[in-house]
Amino acid sequence: MYFAVEGVIGVGKTTLARMLQPHFEAELVLEVFEENPFLSNFYSDRARYAFQTQIFFLLSRYHQQRRNINEQLESGKAVISDYTFEKDALFARINL
């Protein structure tokens, strides 16, 4: 099983994912936003840094999913994530 929690920034996606994890004995795959070197610049100048910010997130999520999720799912373990790839398309429409 694969569960993804999605919502706006600060709504509690990670908190909910952490609350669900023990119930499903799932592997947690959490967004690593603090590693994005463009994020603080994005908040001060969205037009200039939206593309770089989103590409970093997209590649980070892709690598995270590629490394972790397939192995977990193939072994029958549940996975809970605090993001979805669908968010990337929505972010691009709004900001790029």
N, C-alpha and C positions, 0 to 999 in steps of 0.2 A: 504494500500500500504506500502511496505517496500523497501526503497532505501538504498543501501550500496555504499559508496565511498571507493575505494581502490587504493593504489599506494605505492611507496617507501617512506621511511622516509623523511619528510620535503618537500614533493611535494605540500602540501596544501589541504589534505583530509578534515581536520577539518574546514578550512576556507571555502571550497566549501560546506560542509554540513551546516555550519551556514548561508551561502548565500541562500541555497535552502529552509531552514526551514520556513521562513515567507511565501514564495510563496505557499507551500503545507500545511501551518498551521500544521506542523508536530512536533512530539516529537523528540528531539535530544538524541541520545545514543552515547556518545563519549568514545573512549578508554581512560582509566585512567593510562597512562604510568608512570606518576610521582610517583605512589604508588608502583611500582615494585622495591623491594629492591635489586634485582639482576642486574638491567639494567646497572648501572655504572660499575659493575664488568664484565659484558658481553662485554662491549666495550674495556676493558683492557685485557681480556683473554677469547675469544670466545669459545674455545674448552672446557674450564673448566665450564663456566657458561651458555652455550646455553640451556641446558636442564632445569635448574632451572628457567631461564628467561622465556622460552616458557611455561612451566607448569603454572607459575604464571599468564601470560597473558591469557592462555586458561581458567583457572578456573575463573579469573576475568571477562572475557567476558561471560562465561557461566552463572555466577550468575547475571550479569547485564541483560542479555537477559531473563533469567528466571523471574527476578523480574519485569522488565519493559515492554518488548515488547509484550508478549501475551495479557496482559490487554489492551494495547493501540490498537493493531490490532483488538481485539474482539469488542472494542467500536467503531470501524470504523475510528479511527484516523490514519493518516499516521505516519510512523517512518522513520527517516533518521539516519544512523549510519556511522561512519568514519572507519569501519573495517568490514571484513568478516571472517568467520571461515575457508574458503578455504586458507587463508593466513597461517594458522597454519600448514597445511600439506606441503605447499611450504617451509616455514621456516625450518621445520623438515628435509626435504630432503636436503636442502642446508647446514644446520648447525649441524645436529645431526648424 
